[in-house]
């Protein structure tokens, strides 16, 4: 029986078994990381330095870029280090920190995506009340609430996860530390409390998801009622990037965490984890900039 107090490190899932493939994975992750850093960095600098981009939509986009930078910097560097030096180890404290920061940035991103959906809803469906409902103080409060909620979610889930006794060794079936992999190492029946907390978090996430779906139903009803095609195109151009980001983020993460055990396999779990943890931070800047001419123009100027 392995006790939580006797575990000093965990063993992460190797990305490949041969040295050539390990170096290939290192190069791929390096390229994705650089793309994410460059794209999100350009968005942050463009929004911060361009006065006419100081609007609620771009303010929330700046916050989203910060969460993307944080999430990819939490998981990918350790995976690159392990691939380059042919190792699997991650310290106990390092694993706990990785889970906390990954949950922090991912939860905050989900809350921000919900707020951005509300911003689009008010902009299109209630344009006369936009300045009142989404003033600078209201936007600051909503962004602060998203970051605080993400911090609280990550703190509760991480603290509960690492308070469980572990009896199934220290090998994780993932290239970074995440809660489902830690729960697989927990003693029988000892993780019921953690599953309850996860169920509450999932229920809350489902409520946000329903809000997003309902908002976009109202948005599309309003857009289709716009008389001119030019205004319809402008409305769709601001909504479609957000829809694409939300769809990619929610579909991959929900399927990864809620798929039945019979569909679980190391290769599928690895592919899904890359889709929801590595790809979105690099892809989001491209989606938003290509569909928004103002942002693209300022990024090109940078």
N, C-alpha and C positions, 0 to 999 in steps of 0.2 A: 504494500500500500504506500503510495507516494503522498506525502502531506504537503500542503501549501507552504509550510515553513521550510521544507527541505528543497524546494525548487529554486535554483539560483538563475536559471535561464530556460528558454524555450528553443525548440528547433523548428525553424520555418520550412515550408515546402520549397524544395529547390526548383527553379524554373526549368532546368534542363539537366541531363545526366552526363553530357559530353562537354568538354572544354570549349569546343567551337560554338556550340549552341548557347553556352553560358555567356560568351563574349558577344554573340549576336543579340541576346536579350539585353545585355548591358547597353549596347549601342542603340537598340530600339527605345529603351527606356530613357536614355540620355537625349535622344532626338525629341521624344514626346515631352520630356521635362523642359527642354530649352524652348520648344514651341509654346508650351503653357506659360512659362516665365515671360517670354517675349510678348505674347498676345495679351495676357492680362496686365503686364506692366505698361504696355502701350495704352490700354484702355484706362488704367488708373491715371497715368500722366495726362492723357488727352482730356479726361473729365475734370481733373483737378486744375489744369492750366487754362482751359477754355471757358470763358465766362458764360457764353451762350449755351453751354452744356450743363449749367448749374440748374437743372430741372429735377423734379422728383424721379422721373424715369432713369436718368443717367446717374443720379445719386444712389439709387438702389443698385444699378448696374455696377457702380464702383465697389459697393459693398460685396456684391456677388463675385467680382473679380478677386477681392481679398480672400474670400472663402475658398475659391478655386486654387489660389496660390498656396494657401495654408494646407489644404487637403493633399495636394500632390507633393508638397514638401514633407508631409508626414509619413507617407508610405513608400514613395519611389526611391529616395536616397538609400535607405537601408537595403532594399531589394537590389539596387545597383551595386552597392558595396558587397553584398553576399555573392552576386554573380561574378564580380571582378576578382574577388579573393577566394572563391570556391569554398564558402562557409555557409552555415545555416543558423548560427547562433544569434540570439537576441536576448539581452539580459531581462530579468524579471521586471525591474523598474522600467527598462526601455519598452517592454511590451505593454505595461500598464500606461505609460505615457503615450505610446502610439495609439492605443485604443481610445484614450481620453481625447486627444487632439483630433483624431479622425472623426469621432462622434461629434465633437464640438463643431468642426467646420461643416460636416455633412448635414447635421441638424440645422445649423444656422442657415445653410444654403437653402434647405427646404422651406424654412420659414420666410426667407427673403423672396423665394420664388412665389410663395403665396401672396406676400405683400405686393410684389410686382404685378401679379394678376389683378389684385384690387386696384392698383394704380391704373391699369388699362381699362378696367371696368368703369371707374369713375370718369376717366378721360373721354370715353366713347358714349357711355350711357347717361352720365350726369355731368356734361361739360360745364354747365353754369355753376356747379358747386365745386369744381375742381380746386380752385384757389382756396376755398374754405376747408374742404376735407383733407387736402394734401398740401397744406402750407409748410413752410420750412420747419417750424417747431413740431408739427405732427409727423413729418417725415423722420426727423431726428428721433422722436420718441418711438416710432415703429421700428426703425433700424436698431435702436438700443434694446428694444424688447426682443427682437429676433436674436441678437447676440447673447443677451442674458438668458433667454430660453434655451438656446443651444448649449450654453455653458452649464446650466442646471441639468439638462437632459444628460449630457456627457458625464457630469459628476456623479449623478445618481446611478446610472447604468455601470459606470466603471467601478465605483465603490462597491456596489452589490456583486459584481462579477468577481472581483478579487478578494471578496470576503468568503468565497466558497472554498471548501476543502477539495483538493484535486487528488484523484486516485488513479488516473488513467495515463500516467506518464507525462511527458512534456513535449511531445511531437505534435505540431499543428499542421493541418492540411491546407494551409494557405500561405501565400508569399509575404503576408503581413499579418499582424495580430488583429483579430476581430472577435467579437463576443461569441458567435456561434461555435467557433473553434475552441474557445476556452471552455464553454459549457460541455463540449464533448469529453473534456478531461475531468469534469466534476464527478464527485461521488454520486452514486445512485440516490435519487430523490432529494438531493441537497440543493438542486437548482430550481425548485418549484417557485420559490420567492422571486428569483431572477426572471423566470418565465412570466410570472404575473406582472412584473414591472415592464417587461418587453411588450406584453399584451396591451397594457395601458398606453404605452408609447405608440404602438401600432394603431390603436383605436383613435388616438389623437391625430396621428398622421392621416388616417382614413378620413377624418372630419375635414382636415385641410384639403385633402384631395377632392372630396365632394364639393367643397366651396369653390375650388378651382374649376371643376367641371361645370357647376351651376353658373359661375361667372362667365365662362366662355360661351355657354348657351345664350345668355343674355347679350353678350357682346356681338355674337354672330347675328342674332335677331335684329339688333340695332344697326349693324353694318349693312345688312341686306336691305334695310329700309332707307339707306342714304340714297338720294336721287341721282347723284353724279358718280360716274365710274372713277374719276380722279380721286374723289374723297374716299370711295370704297378702297381703292388701291392703297392710299395713304394709311387708312385704318388697318388694313390687313398687313401692311409692311411693318407696323409696330407690334402686331400681335403674333404673327407667325414665328419670329425668332423665339419669343418666349414660349410658345407652344412646343416648338421643337426641343428646346432645352428641358422643359418640364417632362415631355414624353420620354426622352432618353434617360433622364435621371430617375424618374419614378418607375418606369417599366423594368429597367435592369435591376435596380436595387430591390424593388418589391419581389420580383421573380427570384432573385438570389436568396432572399431571406424567407420567402413564403412557399417556395416550391416543395412538393412532397419529397420525403426521404428517398423514395424509389427512383427519383430522377437525379439524385445526387451522384456525382462522380468527380474525381480530382480534376480532370481536364475541363469539365463543364463549370465547376466552381471557380477554377482559375480564369477561364474566359469571361465569366460573368463579373468577377471581381475587377478585372481589368476594364470592362465596359463601364462599370459605375464608379470606379475610383480613380482611374488613370485617364481614360479617354475624354470625359466631359470637361475637365479643366483646360485641356488643350483645344477642344472643339468649340466650347462656348464663345470665346472671343471671335472666332471665325464666323459663327452663325450670326452673332449680333452685329458685327461690323459690316458684313456683306449686305445685310438687309436694312442698314441704317446709313443713309448717305452722309448725314452730318457727322456721325462718329467716324465713318470711313475717311472722310475728308480731313478731319483733325488728326487721325492716326497717320495718314500719309504725310501730312505736314511735319509730324514729329520725326 
